[in-house]
Structure formats: C-alpha cells, structure tokens
Amino acid sequence: MPSAHHLRHAQGGGYPPSGGGGGYGPPQGGYPPPGPSGYGPPGGQGAGGFGPPAGYGPPAPPPGYGPPAPRPPASPLKKQAQTWLILGGVSFMTCGCLFGVIGIVFCYMAMQAADAGNQADAENKLKWGKITTVVGFAVGVVLGVVGLFQIRELWSLLVALGPPG
C-alpha cells in the first residue's frame, strides 16, 4: 500500500518535485518601466494633461452662508406707521381713552403689512390707525374739558356751602 507521501505526489499537490524550480517559473512583470507617472512633475503638466494639485488655503464657506445681507431702508409708509403708533401711545397715556390703544394696534398691523410688502393693506390699516388715534385725542380733550367744568362746578358748590360746622 502506498504511503500518504506518495499519494500527494501522485496527485500533483503537496511538495515540489525534488530538483527545485517549483513548477511556476520565474516571476513575471515586476516594476513598470521608468517614464511619466500618473501624477506628473511638481509645478507642471503631468500625464493626462492635469495640472498640479490645488494649493492649500482657508476652506470655502458652505453654500448659503456668509455675511448677513444689509437691511433694506424702511419704507415711508412704515415710518408713518411708527410715528402714528407713538402718537397713539401718547393719546392713551395722556387722555386715557381706549381709542389710542385701537390706534396703536392698527398702526402696528400697518407696520407688519409694510414689512411684508403689502402696501395696499398697510395704507388701509394706517388710515384706520390715524382715525382712531385722532378720535382718541378728541375724546380725551372733550373729557378733559368736561372734567374741568365739573371740578369748577363742584368747587363753586363747596364754596357756596361754606365751611362745615
């Protein structure tokens, strides 16, 4: 019976035949022949017509970012709405009439509409803001005059009655 060693040689596997060589022959290929490489010489055109790699510098900002855009100048309509908003506040503080508050609300809504670019809506709201602010001033003045007359009448009544006692 043949041994396991003889069976391996009979099948062509295992150890190389005695005498060397290995059965594969000398290695093929090796290093490529000298010549232009894929990267090219520094500072010039290399193989394939590509230039040198780009230099290093600060990274570019991501798209969509950068310095903030300057604010557009306020429209004349918005400036008028701001002015009448302040006058509505003065009307409410000095005259104590709620028409001043309504005027403030209309003027604020007019400023928002002017910011949104809706000029027609802003003009309409500013018109109503002006009207209610002026009505607030007028009502406040009338109530103030009536109040002064009431105080004067009360004072003259107290003087006519004389001191208590």
Buried (B, 14 or more C-beta within 10 A) or exposed (E): EEEEEEEEBEEEEEEEEEEEEEEEEEEEEEEEEEEEEEEBEEEEEBEEEEEEEEEEEEEEEEEEEEEEEEEEEEBEBBEBBBEBBEBBBEBBEBBEBEBBBBBBBBBBBBBBBBBEEBEEBBBBBBEBBBBBBBBBBBBBBEEEEEEEEEEEEEEEEEEEEEEEE
